[in-house]
């Protein structure tokens, strides 16, 4: 075991997320209020049923389960659009999806949860963490908070937390910063994925619009700006990037912008897809470049054509049997003195009803050619977390820090925030 500060952590070597006396079920959120949460659980199930109806045309229903100790509430995940797991019955899970990593790597998993939901009337049910930005020796984490609304879950609102060190977090303003209710080009929820303080002091936040709450199939990428973290936040009238339409590799949508600035060049990494079902393995990661952070040009390899005419991915799904063979998504890119580090996310359908989600990383000298990490997948998630929405990595002090939400299943009436981290110089 490796101990980091006041919290117990360990270098990931096993297929379970935690070991040495910390049970696997510690990953899942432990219900603490018993029957008091039953009404919320029923409300969430109703909300997911509504979401399932709205997504049925996309052929993306999924359900999964998580095994908990007998004194825990064991539920079945009804998540309808999580990672796009295929409804194709011929789809099977990767052979190595639950195998034990054979080599140790730089990332460390922290066994102690960081925090849960907030106490305001708009963030008291679920927190989906987003990007972290440092300003005046304070770290700001932007997130989307959800609450229960009638028989379902609301569309969510964007807020922020603050921390002196990236470990101890406090919720910021009691009022949300903004949401996507008034967007002409947004349909459901908004989830921030990248943040930056510009040279003139303006705060910029890039976010994804999704069709439904908790969906991991993005539609468009937008940007909001403000004079400071408390706002007022103004959303650009037009999206930064949308799906490319018929005949492109990112036909139906784009998601999870990760904006990196090196000198005078800006890069925005993102993922896109055509169908996003396991059997197609068509969800990939690419980037666009800019000289001002406003107008973007897609990366294009002139040697390719067809659906890659005008834009090319730089990271494709893994080989058959790999943990990330079904899709690669949710890129977060950090620029270091030695090159680039990317964390990303993948999910896959199990042979029995259900799906799993895990994280990986890749490194690159130029941000175009990427080499997958030897430690992948980072969690070795084999059911402890039946519900992961997103993970977003940021540079916190000298660490590449990946924050993500997790719960035993979608029917859990709350989620918990965890993190993985690795020293910048360890790649």
C-alpha positions in Angstrom: 0.0 0.0 0.0 1.2 3.5 -0.8 0.0 6.3 1.6 -0.6 9.8 0.3 -1.2 12.4 3.0 -4.2 11.8 5.3 -6.0 9.5 3.0 -5.3 5.8 2.3 -4.4 5.2 -1.4 -2.6 2.6 -3.3 -1.0 2.0 -6.7 -3.5 0.1 -8.8 -2.4 -3.4 -9.4 -5.6 -5.3 -9.0 -8.9 -5.7 -10.7 -10.8 -4.3 -7.7 -10.6 -0.6 -7.0 -9.7 -1.0 -3.4 -7.9 -3.5 -1.2 -6.1 -4.0 2.1 -9.2 -4.0 4.3 -11.1 -1.4 2.2 -13.9 -3.5 0.7 -14.9 -3.3 -3.0 -18.3 -2.1 -1.9 -16.7 1.0 -0.4 -16.6 2.4 -3.9 -20.4 2.5 -4.0 -22.3 5.1 -2.2 -23.6 3.6 1.1 -27.2 4.4 1.8 -27.4 6.0 5.2 -31.1 7.0 5.5 -32.8 3.7 4.8 -36.5 4.0 3.8 -36.3 7.7 3.8 -34.7 7.5 0.4 -37.2 5.1 -1.1 -39.4 7.8 -2.5 -36.4 9.4 -4.2 -35.4 6.1 -5.6 -38.9 5.6 -7.1 -38.9 9.1 -8.5 -35.5 8.5 -10.1 -36.8 5.2 -11.7 -39.7 7.1 -13.1 -37.3 9.8 -14.5 -35.2 7.1 -16.2 -38.2 5.5 -17.7 -39.1 8.8 -19.3 -35.5 9.2 -20.5 -35.7 5.7 -21.9 -38.7 6.6 -24.0 -37.0 9.6 -25.4 -33.9 7.7 -26.4 -35.6 4.6 -27.7 -35.3 5.8 -31.3 -31.5 5.7 -30.9 -31.5 2.0 -29.9 -29.4 2.6 -26.8 -31.2 1.2 -23.8 -28.9 -0.3 -21.2 -29.3 -1.8 -17.9 -26.7 -3.2 -15.4 -26.3 -4.2 -11.9 -23.9 -3.9 -9.0 -23.3 -6.5 -6.3 -23.2 -5.1 -2.8 -22.9 -6.7 0.6 -26.1 -8.1 2.0 -26.6 -5.1 4.3 -26.7 -2.8 1.3 -29.6 -2.0 -1.0 -28.9 -3.9 -4.2 -30.6 -2.3 -7.2 -30.6 -2.7 -11.0 -29.3 0.1 -13.1 -31.8 1.5 -15.5 -29.4 4.0 -17.1 -30.7 4.4 -20.6 -27.9 6.3 -22.4 -24.7 5.7 -20.5 -21.7 5.4 -22.8 -23.9 4.2 -25.6 -23.7 0.5 -24.8 -25.2 -1.4 -27.6 -28.7 -2.9 -27.7 -27.3 -5.3 -30.2 -27.7 -8.8 -28.6 -24.7 -10.1 -30.4 -22.5 -7.7 -28.6 -20.2 -9.2 -25.9 -17.9 -7.6 -23.4 -14.1 -7.4 -24.1 -12.2 -10.4 -22.9 -9.9 -8.3 -20.8 -12.5 -5.9 -19.4 -12.3 -7.4 -15.9 -8.7 -8.7 -15.9 -6.1 -7.7 -13.5 -3.6 -5.2 -14.9 -0.2 -6.9 -15.3 1.9 -3.8 -14.8 1.8 -1.0 -12.2 1.5 2.5 -13.6 1.5 6.1 -12.4 -2.1 6.5 -11.4 -3.2 6.1 -7.8 -6.8 5.5 -6.7 -7.9 7.1 -3.5 -10.1 4.9 -1.3 -11.8 7.8 0.6 -14.6 9.6 -1.2 -14.0 13.3 -1.6 -17.6 14.5 -1.2 -21.2 13.9 -2.2 -24.1 16.1 -3.2 -24.8 19.6 -2.1 -27.4 21.0 0.2 -29.1 23.6 -2.1 -32.4 22.9 -3.7 -30.7 22.4 -7.1 -27.7 20.2 -6.3 -28.9 18.0 -3.5 -29.3 14.7 -5.5 -26.4 14.3 -7.9 -23.1 16.0 -8.6 -21.3 15.4 -11.9 -17.8 16.9 -11.6 -16.2 18.8 -14.3 -12.9 20.8 -14.9 -10.7 22.3 -12.3 -8.9 25.7 -12.8 -6.5 27.5 -10.4 -6.8 31.2 -9.8 -5.0 33.2 -7.1 -4.0 30.0 -5.2 -7.6 28.7 -5.1 -8.8 25.7 -7.1 -12.3 26.0 -8.7 -14.2 22.9 -9.8 -17.1 23.4 -12.1 -19.9 20.8 -12.0 -23.5 20.1 -12.9 -25.8 19.6 -9.9 -29.2 17.8 -10.1 -32.2 17.6 -7.8 -35.4 15.7 -7.9 -38.3 17.5 -9.6 -41.7 16.0 -9.4 -41.5 12.4 -10.6 -38.1 12.8 -12.1 -34.7 14.6 -12.1 -34.3 18.1 -13.3 -32.1 19.1 -16.3 -29.3 20.2 -14.0 -27.5 23.5 -13.3 -23.9 24.5 -13.4 -22.1 25.5 -10.1 -18.7 25.4 -8.6 -16.7 24.3 -5.6 -13.5 25.7 -4.2 -10.4 24.1 -2.6 -7.0 25.1 -1.4 -5.4 21.9 -2.4 -7.7 19.8 -4.7 -8.6 17.5 -1.8 -10.9 19.4 0.6 -13.8 21.0 -1.3 -16.5 23.5 -0.3 -19.5 24.4 -2.4 -19.5 27.9 -3.8 -22.4 30.3 -4.4 -25.8 29.0 -3.2 -27.3 30.0 -6.6 -26.5 28.1 -9.8 -24.3 29.9 -12.4 -26.4 28.9 -15.5 -28.2 26.0 -17.2 -29.2 25.2 -20.8 -32.9 26.0 -20.5 -32.7 29.0 -22.9 -30.4 27.4 -25.5 -31.9 27.2 -29.0 -29.3 24.5 -29.8 -29.4 22.7 -26.5 -32.0 20.1 -25.7 -31.4 18.6 -22.3 -28.7 19.0 -19.7 -25.3 20.8 -19.8 -22.1 19.4 -18.5 -18.9 21.5 -18.2 -15.6 19.8 -19.3 -12.9 22.5 -19.7 -12.2 25.8 -18.0 -9.6 28.5 -18.3 -8.8 32.1 -17.1 -7.9 34.1 -20.2 -5.1 36.7 -20.5 -7.6 39.6 -20.0 -9.0 38.0 -16.8 -12.1 36.6 -18.5 -13.2 33.1 -17.3 -14.1 30.7 -20.1 -16.0 27.4 -19.6 -16.6 24.8 -22.3 -19.6 22.5 -21.9 -21.6 19.7 -23.6 -25.3 19.7 -24.3 -27.0 16.4 -24.0 -30.4 15.1 -25.0 -31.3 13.8 -21.5 -29.9 14.0 -18.0 -26.8 11.8 -17.4 -26.5 11.0 -21.1 -23.0 10.3 -22.3 -24.0 11.0 -25.9 -23.3 14.7 -26.5 -25.0 16.8 -29.2 -23.0 20.0 -29.2 -20.2 21.8 -27.5 -20.8 25.3 -26.2 -18.8 28.1 -24.4 -19.8 30.5 -21.7 -17.7 33.4 -20.4 -17.8 35.6 -17.3 -15.6 38.3 -15.5 -15.2 35.9 -12.6 -16.4 32.6 -11.3 -19.5 34.1 -9.8 -20.6 35.5 -13.1 -22.6 36.7 -14.7 -22.1 33.9 -17.2 -23.0 34.6 -20.8 -23.3 31.7 -23.2 -22.1 32.2 -26.8 -25.1 32.5 -29.1 -23.8 29.7 -31.3 -22.2 26.3 -30.4 -18.5 25.9 -30.8 -18.9 22.6 -32.5 -21.8 20.2 -33.4 -22.1 16.9 -35.1 -20.8 16.8 -38.6 -23.9 15.4 -40.3 -24.3 12.5 -42.6 -21.1 11.1 -44.1 -18.8 12.2 -41.3 -17.3 10.1 -38.5 -18.8 12.5 -35.9 -22.2 12.5 -37.7 -24.6 12.5 -34.7 -22.8 14.5 -32.0 -19.6 15.7 -30.2 -18.8 15.8 -26.6 -16.5 16.7 -23.7 -14.3 19.5 -25.0 -10.8 19.6 -23.4 -9.1 22.9 -24.3 -5.3 23.2 -24.1 -3.3 26.3 -24.8 0.4 26.0 -25.6 2.0 29.3 -26.6 -0.1 30.9 -29.4 -1.9 27.7 -30.3 -5.1 26.4 -28.8 -6.3 22.8 -29.1 -9.7 21.5 -28.3 -9.9 17.7 -28.0 -13.4 16.1 -28.2 -15.1 12.8 -29.0 -17.6 12.1 -31.7 -19.7 9.3 -33.0 -22.0 8.0 -35.7 -24.0 5.2 -34.0 -22.1 4.6 -30.8 -23.0 1.0 -30.3 -20.6 -1.6 -29.2 -20.7 -3.6 -32.4 -19.8 -0.6 -34.5 -17.0 0.8 -32.4 -17.3 4.1 -34.1 -16.8 6.6 -31.2 -13.4 8.2 -31.4 -11.4 11.2 -30.2 -10.1 14.1 -32.3 -9.2 17.8 -31.9 -9.4 21.2 -33.5 -7.0 24.1 -33.5 -7.4 27.8 -33.0 -5.3 31.0 -32.8 -7.8 32.8 -30.6 -9.9 30.2 -28.8 -13.0 31.3 -30.6 -12.7 30.1 -34.2 -11.7 26.5 -34.6 -10.3 24.4 -37.5 -10.7 20.6 -37.3 -7.6 18.4 -37.5 -7.5 16.8 -40.9 -5.1 14.3 -42.4 -5.2 14.9 -46.2 -4.2 11.3 -46.9 -7.6 10.1 -45.7 -11.1 10.4 -47.3 -14.6 9.1 -47.0 -16.1 9.7 -43.5 -12.7 11.2 -42.5 -12.6 13.8 -45.3 -12.2 17.1 -43.5 -11.6 15.6 -40.0 -9.7 12.7 -38.6 -9.7 11.0 -35.1 -6.3 10.7 -33.3 -7.5 8.0 -31.0 -9.7 5.1 -32.1 -11.3 2.3 -30.1 -8.9 -0.5 -29.0 -8.3 -3.8 -30.7 -10.8 -6.6 -30.5 -10.8 -8.0 -26.9 -9.4 -4.8 -25.4 -11.2 -3.1 -22.5 -11.8 0.0 -24.8 -12.7 -1.9 -27.9 -16.3 -0.6 -28.0 -15.5 3.1 -27.8 -13.2 5.8 -26.6 -14.8 9.0 -25.2 -14.5 11.9 -22.7 -11.0 13.0 -23.4 -9.2 15.2 -20.9 -5.8 16.5 -22.1 -3.1 18.0 -20.0 0.0 19.6 -21.5 3.3 19.0 -19.7 6.9 19.8 -20.3 7.4 16.3 -21.7 4.3 16.3 -24.0 0.7 15.5 -23.5 -1.3 13.2 -21.2 -4.9 12.2 -22.0 -7.4 10.4 -19.8 -10.4 8.9 -21.5 -13.4 6.8 -20.8 -14.9 3.6 -22.2 -17.9 1.4 -21.5 -19.0 -2.0 -22.7 -22.0 -4.3 -22.5 -21.7 -7.4 -20.4 -22.7 -10.9 -21.5 -25.5 -10.7 -19.0 -27.7 -7.6 -18.8 -25.6 -4.7 -17.8 -22.6 -2.6 -18.7 -19.4 -1.3 -17.1 -17.4 1.9 -17.4 -13.7 2.4 -16.8 -10.9 4.9 -17.5 -7.7 4.8 -19.3 -4.8 7.1 -20.2 -2.5 7.7 -23.2 0.6 9.9 -23.8 1.9 11.8 -26.8 4.8 13.9 -27.8 2.9 16.0 -30.3 -0.8 15.6 -29.3 -1.5 13.7 -32.6 0.1 10.2 -32.2 -1.0 8.6 -28.9 0.3 5.6 -27.0 -2.0 3.9 -24.6 -0.8 3.5 -21.0 0.4 0.2 -19.6 -1.9 0.5 -16.6 -5.2 0.6 -18.5 -7.9 0.2 -17.4 -7.3 2.3 -14.3 -10.2 1.2 -12.1 -10.4 -2.5 -13.1 -14.1 -1.9 -12.5 -15.9 -5.3 -12.4 -19.2 -4.1 -10.9 -18.3 -2.0 -7.9 -19.5 1.0 -9.7 -22.6 0.4 -11.8 -23.1 4.0 -12.5 -20.3 6.4 -13.7 -21.4 9.5 -15.6 -18.2 11.4 -16.5 -14.6 11.7 -15.5 -12.6 14.9 -16.1 -8.9 15.4 -15.5 -7.2 18.6 -14.7 -3.7 19.8 -13.6 -3.8 20.3 -9.9 -0.5 21.4 -8.4 1.9 18.8 -9.9 -0.7 16.1 -10.4 -2.9 15.0 -13.3 -6.0 14.6 -11.3 -9.1 12.8 -12.6 -12.3 13.4 -10.7 -15.4 11.3 -11.4 -18.8 10.5 -9.9 -19.8 7.0 -9.0 -22.7 5.0 -7.5 -23.7 1.4 -7.1 -26.4 1.9 -9.7 -28.6 4.6 -11.4 -31.3 3.9 -8.8 -29.0 5.1 -6.0 -30.5 8.4 -4.8 -27.2 10.1 -4.8 -23.7 9.9 -6.2 -20.2 10.2 -4.7 -17.1 11.9 -6.0 -13.8 10.0 -6.3 -10.4 10.7 -7.9 -7.5 9.1 -9.5 -4.2 11.0 -9.7 -0.6 10.7 -11.0 2.5 13.0 -10.7 3.1 14.9 -13.9 6.6 13.6 -14.2 5.6 9.9 -13.9 4.6 9.4 -17.5 
